């Protein structure tokens, strides 16, 4: 039969174990919450490495264990805690205190204390009380997991899109595709790399078109890159708009700029008008439409004269006529233009035959 | 080992029985004021002296008289007046003739030689006479003409004083106040108690008290109280309580720092612990707990806190200060 003294010690020890367990779980939860916050903050900048996440996850139980070890209560402290929580009138504390001194009164105190704890289970005496910290940690971890997974999926989609578009244009990224890739690329990449890539691709595209069709070799201006190069020009002041176009060696852009300069009263002075005019310089028919569009300023400059030029009827104002006349000699052949338009992914697949036949039909 | 513990258990049972008997018997005569009665009995069983303060006519003297009547103990009453001399309290040597026809000085015991002494209106006695009580209260003996005479245990002085008639009185010095185990305040009875008092005292039949338990039984009970253990938290609470009464200690609350000149002495801690032990035994425990300490803090500290000038001017009550201290130290 277990003596009252042994019952007392067993009870206090089991209560102490529960206190240690509660401290372990509670501080593990705190550590997990703190870790979740760190990971979330890191994920805003970049997705943490799996190895880092693994190492961080290992610190959670380590932190809990360390805290539990540091906060391990003594038997006396445990007894005081149980006494307070269960209003045992310092019975456990007194019993632990006097059990080492054999006397009739200490025997009575231990017996009395053992009787009082007879109906108390350690689980009831020391409730773990971990629901709130664990719930808070779970929420924090959920947020962290979402933060880690969300940017990764977006980046993957972008990368995949870039690859698909590039494969459409024979393994090379088209100018617009390259433009998309630029937006998803790191911002610290040099601008020369960003601008050089579409220009090179356009040049290669032009060479390919030249080889495919019976049209005369294109001049130094290529419509599609011109349309693309209209974008940076749109953000720059009118006076400096010619600089990037000239750098790319695009005649349409130069013409657009010149046209804008030559008739400031009629053409819109905005950069969109300039780039519209540059599109107009790509082909005579398209040039009229592009010029009219540019004069109205109804379309964004990035759309260029290639796409909208044929669709919108020309109004035949002086500006467009001048632009079309002056640039008709440098226009690329129709086959090259429609291939370029199709390649640039602006044309849906089902409309491509129609675009081809249209460009063939309007070929001068 | 089992025999002594059984003996302790039986003694503890006897103590509870005696206490209940006294409570019941006093309750027959003295109406209400259960806390006052309990504290009075606690102090008595702890061999402490009690200062009872209250306006006239509230039954202070009756209470002490009933206590002595309920026990088969020797009782004496000293009515303190300004012309009362120390020899009137302690006794003196008288010239007496022996059976052989010789004359010699023989010590004639004063009224202090009793188990229960009622010093009625102690503050009306002169300081010289009040000092005659000091040695008896602390050392439990008196010295007359160089001869020391031991007082028989149990020995307890129950002094009363009237707080409203201060003319011609000599307030008790702090040294003497500190020797009182408890200071108890008699409150005005409520309507029901007053009606009960009238019914009992104005009828033809006067309530009587059945005496039981002699001096030996009381001594045994006093001994068993001292064997009770004190839990560490209870001890710490008592120590913090006493330290917190001193304005220059870090434990002292703001009220103490502002209104207290001197705090309680170690005697206060002794009183608190001893009475907490008795209280624990009454509750059927063999160890004193924090709650016991808190229950006896007020009567033990009430008269041991000396207020400063500001405290007296603003009439800050000692009980308010003790309650502030209890709040400040918390549950321990």
Boltz contact constraints between the chains, C-beta under 6 A:
constraints:
  - contact:
      token1: [A, 89]
      token2: [B, 289]
      max_distance: 6.0
  - contact:
      token1: [A, 90]
      token2: [B, 231]
      max_distance: 6.0
  - contact:
      token1: [A, 90]
      token2: [B, 233]
      max_distance: 6.0
  - contact:
      token1: [A, 90]
      token2: [B, 234]
      max_distance: 6.0
  - contact:
      token1: [A, 90]
      token2: [B, 289]
      max_distance: 6.0
  - contact:
      token1: [A, 93]
      token2: [B, 231]
      max_distance: 6.0
  - contact:
      token1: [A, 93]
      token2: [B, 232]
      max_distance: 6.0
  - contact:
      token1: [A, 94]
      token2: [B, 229]
      max_distance: 6.0
  - contact:
      token1: [A, 94]
      token2: [B, 231]
      max_distance: 6.0
  - contact:
      token1: [A, 94]
      token2: [B, 287]
      max_distance: 6.0
  - contact:
      token1: [A, 97]
      token2: [B, 232]
      max_distance: 6.0
  - contact:
      token1: [A, 98]
      token2: [B, 229]
      max_distance: 6.0
  - contact:
      token1: [A, 104]
      token2: [B, 4]
      max_distance: 6.0
  - contact:
      token1: [A, 104]
      token2: [B, 5]
      max_distance: 6.0
  - contact:
      token1: [A, 104]
      token2: [B, 8]
      max_distance: 6.0
  - contact:
      token1: [A, 105]
      token2: [B, 8]
      max_distance: 6.0
  - contact:
      token1: [A, 105]
      token2: [B, 227]
      max_distance: 6.0
  - contact:
      token1: [A, 105]
      token2: [B, 286]
      max_distance: 6.0
  - contact:
      token1: [A, 107]
      token2: [B, 5]
      max_distance: 6.0
  - contact:
      token1: [A, 108]
      token2: [B, 5]
      max_distance: 6.0
  - contact:
      token1: [A, 108]
      token2: [B, 286]
      max_distance: 6.0
  - contact:
      token1: [A, 109]
      token2: [B, 229]
      max_distance: 6.0
  - contact:
      token1: [A, 109]
      token2: [B, 286]
      max_distance: 6.0
  - contact:
      token1: [A, 109]
      token2: [B, 287]
      max_distance: 6.0
